[in-house]
Amino acid sequence: MKEGLLIILSLIALTSLCDTINQLFLKSAINYLNFTPTFNIIKIIKFIFQLLIKPRIWLGFVFSVISLCIWLFVLSKVDLNFAFSADSMHYIFIALASNLILKEKFSSLRWLGTGLIVCGIVIVSLS
Amino acid sequence: MFKKKVTLKILLLLIASDILETAVQFFFKKSALAKDGFAVVDMATAVVFFKAVFTSPFLWAGLFTVAVVFIIWSMILAKIDLSVAVPIASFSYILVPIASIIFLHEHITVLRWVGILFILMGVILVSLSSKERIVQEK
């Protein structure tokens, strides 16, 4: 039981990691295009087309397919509420990645929040 | 740089993405149950498992919703930083357990709610630290 839980948590970590990589590619492509939000459907379609011809979007897509397959396997094994709560560990990856790779800055309060999320995941896993 | 300001339009988009994200997780869970109790032990059984899951209509309903979320999310990320958008979009941490109880009849213990509360508190702190940064930069 304990060993099974560890495997499930590792798989959730893996799916979170793939998801973070996908988010980074997505954010980097959108930053590059410098798109202004609009409800103009032609502009949206044009924006999507511009996104789709960027290779890094497809790289991100590959990672999201891997992430989806692992996620579906995890969901077949455990309750949705547990898996989804544990999946919040992507905050840790997102925090590290947006700080180190996207160079977004944030305070120590943010790290405290991330620490609370870690505590939450531990409690959810123990219950 | 205007990349940190959360407008009403952005907030509405974030709420829509919360609700749709919950729907996505519900659909995915339903599709994962297509082979309930089936043991995946090697490549052959994995193929059988994924064949059943990927032919489930729930999976495709989920993927369609993912596409909608993707478009909404693209519009959000074009306007604000990832470190601001992600915390606000995280109210699905409450919505998903509630949907799990109502639609999937899952049981959630008090201890687990405590854990979820910790996660949500962490998420709120993360959001507050983002706001604090906006004020400081102004």
Interface residues (C-beta under 8 A of the other chain):
Chain A: Q23 L26 K27 I30 L33 N34 F35 T36 P37 I44 F47 I48 L51 C69 W71 L72 F73 L75 S76 D79 L80 N81 F82 F84 S85 S88 Y91 I94 A95 S98 L102 E104 K105 F106 S107 S108 L109 R110 L112 G113 T114 G115 L116 I117 V118 C119 G120 I121 V122 I123 V124 S125 L126 S127
Chain B: K9 I10 Q25 F26 F28 K29 S31 A32 L33 K35 D36 F38 V40 F49 F50 V53 L59 I71 W73 S74 M75 I76 L77 A78 K79 D81 L82 S83 V86 S90 S92 Y93 V96 P97 A99 S100 I101 L104 E106 I108 T109 L111 R112 V114 G115 I116 L117 F118 I119 L120 M121 G122 V123 I124 L125 V126 S127 L128 S129 S130 E132 R133
